[in-house]
Amino acid sequence: MLSLSLRFSLITSLMAILLLSGCQSLFMSSAPLPAPVAKPLPVAIASHEFSFDPAQEDVVGTLQITTVNEEDTLSDIARRFNLGYEEIVSANPGVDPWIPKVGTPIVLPTQFILPEGPRRGIVINLAAMRLFYFPPKAKNSKLQKVITHPLGIGRVEWKTPQGTTSIIAKKENPAWIPTASIRKEHAANGSPLPAIVPPGPDNPMGTHVLRLGWTNYAIHGTDKPPSIGLRGSHGCLRMYPEDITGIYDAVPVGTPVRVVNQPHLLGWRGDHLYLQTYPILEDDKRNHKQRLRQSLANIRSTSKAKLGVRPQNKIDPALLKEIIQSERTLSLPITQAPTPLLTLLDQHALKVQNTLPRYATWSGDSSQQLTVAEIVKMAEGEP
């Protein structure tokens, strides 16, 4: 017979073996750990109203990237994010604007370099097809406010003039009185116009108009939202229906208006100099290479250029050339360490949901939005 102590030792060892085996079996048969759940993308940042320090900054907004939803066109996405047609198409070369593939990444050029020159009243950059409104600065405030929206501008044969003027009158639910030359053009194309087009959903001036000091020119709404971001008007400046209402309410009669054509924009933000390039309008024959060289020299000599480490930051010539040649409407820093454009874009862009941004001007109601077939038919009917 085994001694009491030996029996106790054998029992203890056996229990240990059984326990160990049981733990191992339990461990081996347990369910796999659940895969980590991807965090939802943030809602996009509204891209129409900003505050900035005019003594230090020339850049507002944030670059963003989203993806195509079912049945989206680039025109739909543009309106959702307060962009014009040419802006979003130029920012996304190679993407079919009318039948983009679902899930395709779409760059939203919602970071803007403010136009060069005085920043007061309304400033319109024809190359960007964009309006910037600078309300009077609040007393004792370092910050200045800017409101920006995309525009439709005059066709080549009906150019929007450049220069300075002002808002001389405002009218809600306007009637449209086409000029003799416009009526003649429409008659020649088999679509005669009445002497007066009354207010209503078919009025090309939309629901609100800001009349300019230039005869026969105005900033107004439109009955064709997909035309925003295109050269499609008889010289007037069109806005999305949801955007003209806010500008109409905010801008008083007498506000100065300055119209410029600046396809290459330079500006400071943080430690870096930024560049934004827009496609040069087809009838703009100026030497833009020379103009950009001069602009680079000028902006490097300003008081803003001497702040912090800005004087030490050198321009990356390869990136400068790539941004100019791409004309992708993107605002990107050109004084960082040498970085390819696509890498820089990935570093600076915020990935967001393809839904209306918070505080967007548009409600998202697309019941009045033209279909692709209607847009094609409209384009074929244009002279």
C-alpha positions as CSV (number, residue, x, y, z in Angstrom):
1,M,0.0,0.0,0.0
2,L,1.2,3.5,-0.9
3,S,1.9,5.8,1.9
4,L,-0.5,8.6,2.7
5,S,2.0,11.3,1.6
6,L,2.7,9.5,-1.7
7,R,-1.0,9.0,-2.5
8,F,-1.5,12.7,-1.8
9,S,1.3,13.6,-4.2
10,L,0.0,11.4,-7.0
11,I,-3.5,12.9,-6.7
12,T,-2.2,16.4,-6.7
13,S,-0.1,15.7,-9.8
14,L,-3.1,14.1,-11.6
15,M,-5.4,17.1,-10.8
16,A,-2.7,19.4,-12.1
17,I,-2.5,17.5,-15.4
18,L,-6.3,17.4,-15.8
19,L,-6.6,21.1,-15.0
20,L,-3.8,22.0,-17.5
21,S,-5.4,19.8,-20.1
22,G,-8.8,21.4,-19.5
23,C,-7.4,24.9,-19.7
24,Q,-5.7,24.1,-23.0
25,S,-8.8,22.5,-24.4
26,L,-10.8,25.5,-23.3
27,F,-8.3,27.9,-24.9
28,M,-8.1,26.0,-28.2
29,S,-11.9,25.7,-28.6
30,S,-12.8,29.3,-27.8
31,A,-14.4,31.5,-30.5
32,P,-12.0,33.9,-32.5
33,L,-11.8,37.5,-31.4
34,P,-14.2,39.8,-33.3
35,A,-12.6,41.9,-36.0
36,P,-12.2,45.5,-35.0
37,V,-15.1,47.7,-36.2
38,A,-14.0,50.5,-38.5
39,K,-14.8,54.0,-37.2
40,P,-17.3,55.8,-39.3
41,L,-15.9,58.7,-41.4
42,P,-16.6,62.2,-40.0
43,V,-19.3,64.4,-41.5
44,A,-17.8,66.9,-44.0
45,I,-16.9,70.4,-42.9
46,A,-19.1,73.1,-44.4
47,S,-17.1,75.1,-47.0
48,H,-18.8,78.4,-47.4
49,E,-18.1,80.5,-44.3
50,F,-14.7,81.1,-42.5
51,S,-12.8,83.4,-40.2
52,F,-9.1,84.1,-40.7
53,D,-6.4,86.5,-39.4
54,P,-5.7,88.9,-42.3
55,A,-2.4,89.8,-40.9
56,Q,-1.1,86.3,-41.1
57,E,-3.3,84.1,-43.4
58,D,-4.5,84.0,-47.0
59,V,-5.9,80.4,-47.0
60,V,-9.2,79.2,-45.6
61,G,-11.0,75.8,-45.6
62,T,-9.8,72.2,-45.6
63,L,-9.2,69.8,-48.4
64,Q,-11.5,66.8,-48.2
65,I,-12.0,63.4,-49.9
66,T,-15.2,61.5,-50.2
67,T,-16.4,58.5,-52.3
68,V,-19.1,58.2,-55.0
69,N,-22.6,57.1,-53.9
70,E,-25.1,55.1,-56.0
71,E,-26.5,57.3,-58.8
72,D,-24.2,60.2,-58.0
73,T,-22.8,62.5,-60.7
74,L,-20.0,64.9,-60.1
75,S,-22.5,67.7,-60.5
76,D,-24.6,66.2,-57.6
77,I,-21.5,66.0,-55.4
78,A,-20.4,69.5,-56.4
79,R,-23.7,71.0,-55.2
80,R,-23.7,68.9,-52.0
81,F,-20.3,70.4,-51.1
82,N,-20.8,74.0,-52.4
83,L,-18.5,73.5,-55.4
84,G,-18.9,74.4,-59.1
85,Y,-18.8,71.9,-62.0
86,E,-15.3,72.9,-63.3
87,E,-13.8,72.9,-59.8
88,I,-14.7,69.3,-59.0
89,V,-14.0,68.0,-62.5
90,S,-10.6,69.6,-62.6
91,A,-9.8,68.2,-59.1
92,N,-10.6,64.7,-60.3
93,P,-9.0,64.0,-63.7
94,G,-10.0,60.7,-65.2
95,V,-13.3,60.4,-63.4
96,D,-16.4,60.2,-65.6
97,P,-18.4,63.3,-64.5
98,W,-21.8,61.8,-65.4
99,I,-21.3,58.1,-64.6
100,P,-18.6,57.9,-61.9
101,K,-18.0,54.4,-60.5
102,V,-19.6,53.8,-57.0
103,G,-16.9,54.0,-54.4
104,T,-14.5,56.1,-56.4
105,P,-12.5,58.5,-54.2
106,I,-13.5,62.1,-55.1
107,V,-11.2,65.1,-54.0
108,L,-13.2,68.0,-52.8
109,P,-11.2,71.3,-53.4
110,T,-12.8,73.0,-50.4
111,Q,-9.6,74.8,-49.4
112,F,-9.3,78.3,-50.9
113,I,-6.5,80.8,-51.4
114,L,-8.2,84.2,-51.2
115,P,-7.8,86.5,-54.3
116,E,-4.9,89.0,-54.3
117,G,-5.9,92.6,-53.6
118,P,-8.2,94.4,-51.2
119,R,-10.4,92.1,-49.2
120,R,-13.6,94.1,-48.7
121,G,-17.1,93.8,-50.1
122,I,-17.5,91.3,-52.9
123,V,-14.5,89.9,-54.8
124,I,-15.2,87.6,-57.8
125,N,-12.4,85.5,-59.3
126,L,-13.5,84.5,-62.9
127,A,-10.7,81.9,-63.2
128,A,-12.0,80.2,-60.1
129,M,-15.6,80.9,-61.0
130,R,-16.1,81.8,-57.3
131,L,-17.4,84.7,-55.2
132,F,-15.9,85.9,-52.0
133,Y,-17.8,88.3,-49.7
134,F,-15.9,90.0,-47.0
135,P,-18.3,91.7,-44.5
136,P,-17.2,94.7,-42.6
137,K,-14.7,93.6,-39.9
138,A,-16.0,93.6,-36.3
139,K,-14.5,96.2,-34.0
140,N,-11.7,95.1,-31.7
141,S,-11.4,91.8,-33.6
142,K,-8.2,90.4,-35.1
143,L,-10.3,88.0,-37.3
144,Q,-12.0,88.7,-40.6
145,K,-14.9,86.8,-42.0
146,V,-15.3,85.6,-45.5
147,I,-18.3,83.9,-47.3
148,T,-17.6,82.1,-50.6
149,H,-19.7,80.4,-53.2
150,P,-19.2,79.0,-56.7
151,L,-20.5,80.9,-59.7
152,G,-21.5,80.5,-63.3
153,I,-19.9,83.2,-65.5
154,G,-20.3,84.6,-69.0
155,R,-19.6,82.6,-72.1
156,V,-16.6,83.5,-74.4
157,E,-18.8,85.6,-76.7
158,W,-20.6,87.1,-73.7
159,K,-17.7,87.9,-71.3
160,T,-18.3,88.9,-67.8
161,P,-16.4,92.3,-67.5
162,Q,-13.5,92.8,-65.1
163,G,-13.0,95.9,-62.9
164,T,-14.7,97.6,-60.0
165,T,-18.4,98.4,-59.6
166,S,-21.0,98.1,-56.7
167,I,-24.4,96.7,-55.8
168,I,-26.9,99.4,-56.9
169,A,-30.2,97.6,-56.3
170,K,-31.7,94.4,-54.9
171,K,-34.8,92.6,-56.1
172,E,-36.7,89.5,-54.9
173,N,-38.7,87.5,-57.4
174,P,-37.4,89.5,-60.4
175,A,-38.8,89.5,-63.9
176,W,-36.2,89.1,-66.7
177,I,-36.2,91.6,-69.5
178,P,-33.8,90.1,-72.1
179,T,-31.8,92.6,-74.1
180,A,-32.4,93.0,-77.8
181,S,-29.1,91.1,-78.6
182,I,-30.1,88.2,-76.4
183,R,-33.6,88.0,-78.0
184,K,-31.9,88.1,-81.5
185,E,-29.6,85.2,-80.5
186,H,-32.4,83.1,-79.2
187,A,-34.6,83.8,-82.3
188,A,-31.7,82.8,-84.6
189,N,-31.5,79.5,-82.7
190,G,-35.2,78.8,-83.0
191,S,-36.1,79.5,-79.4
192,P,-37.6,83.0,-79.4
193,L,-38.0,84.8,-76.0
194,P,-40.9,87.0,-74.8
195,A,-40.2,90.7,-74.1
196,I,-40.5,89.9,-70.4
197,V,-40.1,86.6,-68.6
198,P,-42.2,86.8,-65.4
199,P,-41.1,85.6,-61.9
200,G,-41.4,81.8,-61.5
201,P,-39.6,78.5,-61.7
202,D,-38.6,79.0,-65.4
203,N,-37.1,82.5,-64.8
204,P,-33.3,82.3,-65.6
205,M,-32.6,84.9,-62.9
206,G,-34.0,82.7,-60.2
207,T,-35.6,84.1,-57.0
208,H,-33.2,87.0,-56.1
209,V,-31.0,89.5,-58.0
210,L,-28.2,91.9,-57.0
211,R,-27.9,94.5,-59.7
212,L,-24.5,95.8,-60.5
213,G,-23.4,99.3,-61.6
214,W,-22.6,97.9,-65.0
215,T,-25.7,98.1,-67.2
216,N,-27.3,94.7,-67.9
217,Y,-25.1,92.8,-65.4
218,A,-26.1,91.3,-62.1
219,I,-25.4,88.6,-59.6
220,H,-28.5,86.3,-59.4
221,G,-29.9,82.9,-58.9
222,T,-30.7,80.4,-61.7
223,D,-33.3,77.8,-62.8
224,K,-30.4,75.6,-64.0
225,P,-28.3,74.6,-60.9
226,P,-25.9,72.3,-62.9
227,S,-24.7,75.4,-64.8
228,I,-22.9,76.7,-61.7
229,G,-19.2,76.4,-62.3
230,L,-19.5,76.8,-66.1
231,R,-19.2,79.5,-68.7
232,G,-22.9,79.5,-69.6
233,S,-24.4,83.0,-69.0
234,H,-24.8,86.1,-71.1
235,G,-22.3,87.8,-68.8
236,C,-24.2,87.8,-65.5
237,L,-23.0,85.8,-62.5
238,R,-25.2,82.9,-61.5
239,M,-25.4,81.3,-58.1
240,Y,-27.0,78.2,-56.7
241,P,-30.6,79.0,-55.6
242,E,-29.7,78.2,-51.9
243,D,-26.6,80.5,-52.1
244,I,-28.1,83.6,-53.6
245,T,-30.6,83.9,-50.8
246,G,-27.9,84.1,-48.1
247,I,-25.8,86.6,-50.1
248,Y,-28.9,88.6,-50.9
249,D,-29.7,89.0,-47.2
250,A,-26.1,89.7,-46.2
251,V,-25.0,92.2,-48.8
252,P,-26.3,95.8,-48.5
253,V,-26.8,98.1,-51.5
254,G,-23.7,100.1,-52.0
255,T,-21.3,97.2,-51.4
256,P,-18.2,97.4,-53.6
257,V,-17.7,94.7,-56.2
258,R,-14.3,93.8,-57.7
259,V,-14.1,91.3,-60.6
260,V,-10.6,89.8,-61.3
261,N,-9.2,86.9,-63.3
262,Q,-6.5,85.2,-61.2
263,P,-5.8,81.5,-62.2
264,H,-2.6,81.2,-60.1
265,L,-3.1,82.1,-56.4
266,L,-0.4,82.3,-53.7
267,G,-1.0,82.6,-50.0
268,W,0.3,81.9,-46.5
269,R,-1.0,79.5,-43.9
270,G,0.9,78.3,-40.8
271,D,4.6,78.1,-41.7
272,H,4.1,77.5,-45.4
273,L,3.4,79.2,-48.7
274,Y,0.5,77.6,-50.6
275,L,-0.3,77.6,-54.4
276,Q,-3.7,77.0,-56.0
277,T,-4.1,76.8,-59.8
278,Y,-7.2,77.0,-61.9
279,P,-7.5,76.2,-65.6
280,I,-6.7,79.4,-67.6
281,L,-9.8,80.6,-69.4
282,E,-9.6,79.9,-73.1
283,D,-9.7,83.6,-74.1
284,D,-7.1,84.7,-71.6
285,K,-3.9,85.3,-73.6
286,R,-1.7,86.8,-70.8
287,N,1.8,85.4,-70.1
288,H,1.0,83.5,-66.9
289,K,4.4,82.0,-66.4
290,Q,5.9,85.4,-66.2
291,R,3.1,86.7,-64.0
292,L,3.6,83.8,-61.5
293,R,7.3,84.5,-61.3
294,Q,6.5,88.1,-60.4
295,S,3.9,87.0,-57.9
296,L,6.3,84.6,-56.2
297,A,8.9,87.4,-55.8
298,N,6.2,89.8,-54.5
299,I,4.7,87.5,-51.9
300,R,8.1,86.5,-50.5
301,S,8.9,90.1,-49.8
302,T,5.7,90.9,-47.8
303,S,5.5,91.3,-44.1
304,K,3.7,88.0,-43.8
305,A,6.6,86.2,-45.4
306,K,8.9,87.3,-42.5
307,L,6.8,85.7,-39.8
308,G,8.2,82.8,-37.8
309,V,10.1,80.3,-39.9
310,R,8.6,81.3,-43.2
311,P,11.8,83.0,-44.4
312,Q,13.7,79.7,-44.0
313,N,11.3,77.5,-45.9
314,K,12.3,76.9,-49.5
315,I,10.0,76.3,-52.4
316,D,10.1,72.7,-53.9
317,P,10.5,73.4,-57.6
318,A,9.4,69.9,-58.7
319,L,6.1,70.2,-56.7
320,L,5.6,73.8,-58.0
321,K,5.9,72.6,-61.6
322,E,3.6,69.6,-60.9
323,I,0.8,71.8,-59.4
324,I,1.0,74.3,-62.2
325,Q,0.8,71.7,-64.9
326,S,-2.0,69.7,-63.2
327,E,-4.4,72.7,-62.9
328,R,-6.3,70.6,-60.4
329,T,-7.8,73.6,-58.4
330,L,-6.1,72.2,-55.2
331,S,-4.6,74.5,-52.6
332,L,-1.4,72.9,-51.4
333,P,1.8,73.9,-49.6
334,I,4.9,74.3,-51.9
335,T,7.5,75.0,-49.2
336,Q,7.4,71.6,-47.5
337,A,10.2,69.0,-47.9
338,P,10.1,67.5,-51.4
339,T,6.9,65.5,-51.7
340,P,4.9,64.2,-54.7
341,L,1.6,65.9,-55.3
342,L,-0.5,62.7,-54.6
343,T,1.4,62.1,-51.3
344,L,0.9,65.7,-50.3
345,L,-2.8,65.4,-51.1
346,D,-3.2,62.3,-49.0
347,Q,-1.4,64.0,-46.0
348,H,-3.5,67.2,-46.1
349,A,-7.0,65.9,-47.1
350,L,-9.7,64.9,-44.6
351,K,-11.6,61.8,-45.5
352,V,-15.4,62.4,-45.0
353,Q,-18.8,61.0,-45.6
354,N,-20.6,61.7,-48.9
355,T,-23.5,63.5,-47.1
356,L,-24.5,67.1,-46.6
357,P,-21.9,68.9,-44.4
358,R,-23.1,70.4,-41.2
359,Y,-24.5,73.9,-41.7
360,A,-24.6,73.4,-45.5
361,T,-26.6,76.0,-47.4
362,W,-28.4,73.4,-49.5
363,S,-31.2,71.3,-48.0
364,G,-30.3,68.3,-50.2
365,D,-33.7,68.4,-52.1
366,S,-32.8,67.3,-55.6
367,S,-36.4,67.1,-56.9
368,Q,-35.7,70.2,-59.1
369,Q,-32.2,68.9,-60.1
370,L,-31.9,68.2,-63.8
371,T,-31.3,64.6,-64.9
372,V,-28.3,63.7,-67.0
373,A,-30.5,63.3,-70.1
374,E,-32.0,66.8,-69.6
375,I,-28.5,68.3,-69.2
376,V,-27.3,66.6,-72.4
377,K,-30.4,67.9,-74.2
378,M,-29.9,71.4,-72.8
379,A,-26.2,71.4,-73.9
380,E,-27.1,70.2,-77.4
381,G,-29.5,73.1,-77.7
382,E,-27.0,75.8,-76.7
383,P,-25.5,77.9,-79.5
